[in-house]
């Protein structure tokens, strides 16, 4: 098939990238590109800027200052209509009666076998209007299929809404410059409606960084994407704002999981340590997709678990999520292959290699020695507590 392609020129050290029309561009694509993107991935069928300078520079910019992220690839699936609440209650294992209008919730979308199909942030915009801010998968089609057979009066569609993230310890003064002092009144995992230079936005106290952060969800994003990006960046310039990609290092430090790496269709909430309390509510008689399987898994226990690992030896690098799943096998102390590392990085702050590994339950106890076949060779490792930094999330709540 003949296709029109667009050529991007970067520095001589950056490979040429060909942009195909069948892979979409976020509303902020051209604005964020002007800051010198060095690495893209494909996420939700979009080009996703992942790196601008280098991972360590971007890490320190995030944890010491304020950063702007193009996360327009987080497509927004809207669930609306008279039966929207009932549909959403069936869709996720969390109890939506505990989510008021103006709140956000981190949720799993589970399959009939209890596997994780997606882990979006859910925003309750109105009584019967929800947005799912998606991780990387085709949940739109899943939801539309469920709605078709549900018998419920509900509409499922992708809306023209796209977010940017403002993350870092200096995020609050930037947001005050944009929206005034009232933005400081938004509690953690809540939202407010706002207008900025005539643009309609939803501002939430959420993010993917483990730092103080906000997401600005822009309505009519294809029309106003350039304008919003420039407005936010200009507000951030006096505060030293730097444009970066989502920070792999910091999210591992903070215990934030990545769909496609640490969680997938064949993992369930109990295996990743999030099924025993707030993420799976086996409530009353209310049914949800995967409930029977998750009840069985809870009763029988799991055979494997996602654990934190500290890996001895030289640095394993800083940008290895996804690409290293097949090359970081995990062995027990006798040399038998028992599992795999799902994400790992060198923490500049802690000066050690850290990550997550999926291992048999017999090897999940703290202090269990492991051997990991890393990109630097076979290295000794040990099961440790996670998150690796700020385990109570005091920083983003601050």
C-alpha positions in Angstrom: 0.0 0.0 0.0 1.3 3.4 -0.9 1.7 5.7 2.1 2.7 9.4 2.6 5.5 9.6 5.1 7.0 12.5 6.8 10.7 12.7 7.6 12.0 14.1 10.9 15.5 15.5 11.1 17.3 15.3 14.4 20.9 15.6 15.3 23.5 13.5 13.5 23.5 11.1 16.4 19.8 10.4 16.2 18.4 7.8 13.8 16.0 8.9 11.1 12.3 8.4 11.9 9.7 7.9 9.3 6.2 8.9 10.3 3.4 6.8 8.9 -0.1 8.1 8.8 -1.5 4.8 10.2 0.2 5.7 13.5 -1.5 8.7 15.0 0.1 11.9 16.4 -1.1 13.5 19.6 -2.5 17.0 19.6 0.8 18.1 21.2 3.0 16.2 18.7 4.5 19.1 16.8 4.8 21.4 19.8 6.7 18.8 21.9 8.8 17.8 18.9 10.3 21.3 18.8 12.0 20.6 22.1 14.3 18.0 20.4 12.8 14.5 20.8 15.5 11.8 20.7 13.4 8.7 21.2 9.8 7.7 20.3 7.8 4.7 21.1 4.4 3.7 19.8 1.6 3.8 22.5 -2.1 3.5 21.9 -1.3 3.7 18.1 0.4 7.1 18.6 3.9 8.3 18.4 5.0 8.8 22.0 8.0 11.0 22.9 10.1 9.1 25.5 13.4 11.0 25.7 14.7 14.5 25.0 18.1 14.8 26.6 19.2 11.7 28.5 17.5 9.6 31.2 19.6 10.8 34.1 19.3 14.5 33.2 15.5 14.2 32.9 15.3 12.3 36.2 17.1 15.2 38.1 14.9 17.8 36.2 11.9 15.9 37.5 12.9 15.4 41.2 14.5 18.8 41.6 12.4 21.2 39.5 9.4 21.0 37.2 8.8 19.2 34.0 6.2 19.1 31.2 5.2 15.8 29.5 3.4 15.2 26.3 1.0 12.4 27.3 -1.6 13.0 24.7 -1.2 9.3 23.9 -3.3 8.6 27.0 -6.5 8.4 25.0 -9.7 9.2 26.9 -12.6 6.7 26.6 -15.8 8.3 27.7 -18.6 6.2 29.3 -21.8 8.2 29.4 -25.6 7.7 29.3 -28.3 6.8 31.9 -26.6 3.5 32.8 -23.0 4.7 32.7 -22.5 4.1 36.5 -23.9 0.6 36.3 -21.7 -0.2 33.3 -18.6 1.2 35.0 -19.4 -0.8 38.2 -19.4 -4.0 36.1 -16.2 -3.0 34.2 -13.8 -2.6 37.1 -13.1 -4.4 40.5 -13.2 -1.2 42.5 -16.5 0.0 44.0 -17.6 3.1 42.1 -19.9 4.0 44.9 -16.7 5.2 46.6 -15.9 7.5 43.7 -17.7 10.8 43.8 -18.1 13.3 41.0 -14.8 15.2 40.9 -12.7 12.2 42.0 -10.2 10.1 40.2 -9.4 6.4 40.9 -6.6 4.2 39.7 -8.4 1.1 38.5 -7.8 -2.2 36.8 -10.0 -3.4 33.9 -10.1 -7.1 34.3 -11.0 -10.0 32.0 -13.2 -12.9 32.8 -10.1 -14.9 34.0 -9.0 -12.1 36.3 -6.2 -10.9 34.0 -5.5 -7.2 33.7 -6.6 -5.7 30.4 -5.6 -2.1 31.3 -4.8 0.0 34.3 -6.2 3.5 33.6 -6.9 6.4 35.8 -10.7 6.8 36.0 -12.1 10.3 36.2 -15.7 10.8 37.3 -16.6 14.0 35.4 -20.4 13.9 36.1 -22.8 11.5 37.8 -23.1 9.4 34.6 -20.0 10.5 32.7 -16.6 8.8 33.3 -13.3 9.1 31.5 -10.8 6.2 31.3 -7.3 7.7 30.8 -5.8 4.6 29.1 -2.6 2.8 29.3 -1.5 1.1 26.1 -4.2 -1.3 24.8 -7.4 -1.3 22.8 -9.8 -1.0 25.7 -12.2 1.1 23.5 -13.0 -2.0 21.5 -13.4 -4.1 24.7 -15.8 -1.6 26.3 -17.8 -1.2 23.1 -18.2 -5.0 22.8 -19.3 -5.2 26.4 -21.7 -2.4 26.0 -23.2 -4.0 22.9 -24.2 -7.1 24.8 -25.0 -5.4 28.1 -28.6 -4.4 27.6 -27.6 -1.0 29.2 -28.3 2.5 27.9 -24.7 3.6 27.6 -22.5 5.3 25.0 -18.8 4.4 24.7 -16.5 6.6 22.6 -13.1 8.1 22.3 -13.4 11.9 23.0 -11.3 14.7 21.7 -9.5 15.2 25.0 -5.8 14.9 25.6 -3.6 15.5 28.7 -0.3 17.1 29.4 1.4 16.5 32.7 3.2 19.1 34.9 5.3 17.1 37.4 8.0 17.9 40.0 8.4 19.8 43.3 7.9 23.2 41.6 4.7 22.1 39.8 2.4 24.0 42.2 3.7 27.6 41.5 3.4 26.9 37.7 -0.2 25.7 38.2 -1.0 28.8 40.3 0.3 31.0 37.6 -2.0 29.2 35.2 -5.1 28.8 37.2 -4.8 30.8 40.4 -4.7 29.8 44.0 -7.8 27.6 43.8 -5.7 24.9 42.0 -4.0 24.3 45.4 -7.4 23.2 46.8 -7.6 20.1 44.6 -7.0 17.1 46.9 -4.8 14.2 45.7 -6.7 12.2 43.1 -9.4 14.8 42.6 -10.1 17.1 39.8 -11.6 20.5 38.9 -13.1 22.1 35.8 -11.4 25.2 34.6 -10.9 27.6 31.6 -7.6 28.8 30.4 -7.5 31.5 27.7 -10.9 30.3 26.4 -9.8 26.6 26.4 -11.9 24.2 28.5 -9.8 21.9 30.6 -10.1 19.4 33.5 -7.2 19.7 36.0 -6.5 16.6 38.1 -4.0 16.1 40.9 -2.5 12.9 39.4 0.5 11.8 37.5 3.0 9.1 36.7 6.0 10.4 38.5 5.8 9.8 42.2 6.4 13.6 42.6 3.9 16.4 43.1 2.0 16.6 39.9 -1.0 17.6 37.8 -2.6 16.6 34.6 -4.3 19.1 32.4 -6.9 17.4 30.2 -7.7 19.6 27.2 -11.1 19.5 25.5 -11.2 20.1 21.7 -7.6 19.0 21.9 -7.1 18.7 18.1 -8.0 22.4 17.8 -6.2 23.8 20.8 -3.2 21.5 21.4 -0.5 23.9 20.2 -2.0 26.8 22.1 -2.2 24.9 25.4 1.3 23.5 25.1 2.8 26.9 24.5 0.7 28.5 27.3 1.8 25.9 29.9 5.5 26.0 28.8 5.6 29.8 29.0 4.1 29.7 32.5 6.8 27.2 33.4 9.7 29.0 31.9 10.3 31.3 34.9 10.4 28.2 37.1 12.9 26.4 35.0 10.5 24.0 33.4 12.1 21.3 31.2 10.3 19.1 28.7 10.9 15.4 29.4 9.5 12.0 28.6 7.7 9.9 31.2 10.4 9.1 33.8 11.1 5.3 33.8 13.6 5.7 36.7 11.3 7.6 39.0 8.3 5.4 38.4 10.2 2.3 39.3 11.5 4.0 42.5 8.0 4.9 43.4 6.4 1.5 42.9 4.4 2.6 39.8 3.8 -0.4 37.5 3.9 -0.2 33.7 1.2 -2.0 31.6 2.9 -4.2 29.0 6.0 -4.7 31.3 5.0 -5.4 34.9 1.3 -6.2 34.3 -0.4 -7.8 31.3 -3.3 -9.9 30.2 -1.8 -13.0 31.9 -1.2 -11.4 35.3 -3.9 -10.7 37.9 -4.1 -8.1 40.7 -3.1 -10.6 43.4 0.1 -11.6 41.6 1.2 -7.9 41.5 0.3 -7.3 45.1 -2.8 -5.1 44.5 -5.7 -7.5 45.0 -5.9 -7.9 48.7 -7.2 -4.5 49.6 -8.2 -1.4 47.7 -7.9 -2.5 44.0 -10.2 -5.5 44.2 -13.4 -5.0 46.2 -15.3 -8.3 46.5 -18.3 -6.4 47.6 -21.7 -7.8 48.4 -23.6 -9.2 45.5 -22.4 -6.7 42.9 -20.9 -8.5 40.0 -18.0 -7.3 37.8 -16.1 -8.9 35.0 -13.6 -11.4 36.5 -15.1 -11.5 39.9 -15.6 -15.3 40.1 -12.0 -15.9 38.9 -10.6 -13.3 41.4 -12.6 -14.9 44.3 -11.1 -18.2 43.4 -7.5 -16.8 43.1 -7.8 -15.1 46.4 -9.1 -18.4 48.1 -6.4 -20.6 46.5 -3.5 -18.2 46.6 -1.1 -17.3 43.8 1.8 -19.4 42.5 3.9 -16.4 41.6 4.4 -12.8 42.7 5.9 -9.5 41.4 8.7 -8.6 43.8 11.2 -5.8 44.2 14.8 -6.7 43.5 18.1 -5.1 44.1 20.7 -6.1 41.6 24.4 -6.0 42.5 27.2 -5.2 40.2 27.7 -2.5 37.5 25.0 -0.3 36.2 22.3 -2.0 34.1 21.3 1.3 32.5 18.4 3.7 32.8 16.0 3.0 29.9 15.2 -0.6 29.8 11.4 -1.0 30.3 9.9 -3.4 27.8 13.0 -3.9 25.7 14.7 -6.0 28.4 11.9 -8.4 29.3 13.3 -11.3 27.1 16.9 -10.7 28.1 16.8 -10.5 31.9 16.0 -14.0 33.0 15.9 -14.7 36.7 17.6 -17.8 38.2 17.6 -19.3 41.7 20.8 -19.7 43.6 21.3 -23.2 42.0 21.1 -21.7 38.5 17.6 -22.9 37.5 15.5 -20.5 35.4 12.5 -19.4 37.5 11.2 -16.1 36.2 12.0 -12.8 34.6 12.7 -9.2 35.4 9.8 -7.0 34.2 11.4 -3.6 34.6 14.7 -2.4 36.0 16.9 0.7 36.2 19.9 2.3 37.9 18.7 4.7 40.5 20.9 7.8 40.4 19.7 8.9 43.9 20.2 5.5 45.6 23.2 4.5 43.4 22.0 1.0 43.0 20.2 -1.2 40.5 16.5 -1.7 41.3 13.6 -3.3 39.6 10.7 -5.7 39.6 10.8 -9.5 38.9 8.0 -12.1 38.5 9.1 -15.1 40.5 7.5 -18.2 42.0 5.9 -17.7 45.4 8.6 -19.9 46.9 11.2 -17.2 46.0 9.1 -14.1 46.9 10.2 -13.7 50.5 12.3 -10.7 51.4 15.9 -11.6 51.5 15.7 -14.4 48.9 18.9 -14.5 46.8 18.5 -14.6 43.1 20.8 -14.5 40.0 19.8 -12.2 37.1 21.1 -12.6 33.6 21.4 -8.8 33.0 22.8 -6.9 30.0 26.1 -6.7 31.9 26.3 -10.5 32.6 25.1 -12.7 35.4 24.6 -10.6 38.5 23.6 -11.4 42.1 20.3 -10.0 43.3 18.0 -10.1 46.3 14.3 -9.7 46.9 13.7 -6.4 48.7 10.8 -4.2 49.8 9.1 -2.0 47.2 8.4 0.8 46.6 12.1 1.8 46.8 11.4 5.5 47.6 8.7 7.3 49.5 6.6 4.1 50.2 3.6 6.0 51.7 3.5 8.4 48.8 3.9 11.4 51.0 5.6 13.4 48.2 2.8 13.4 45.6 0.2 14.0 48.4 2.2 17.0 49.8 
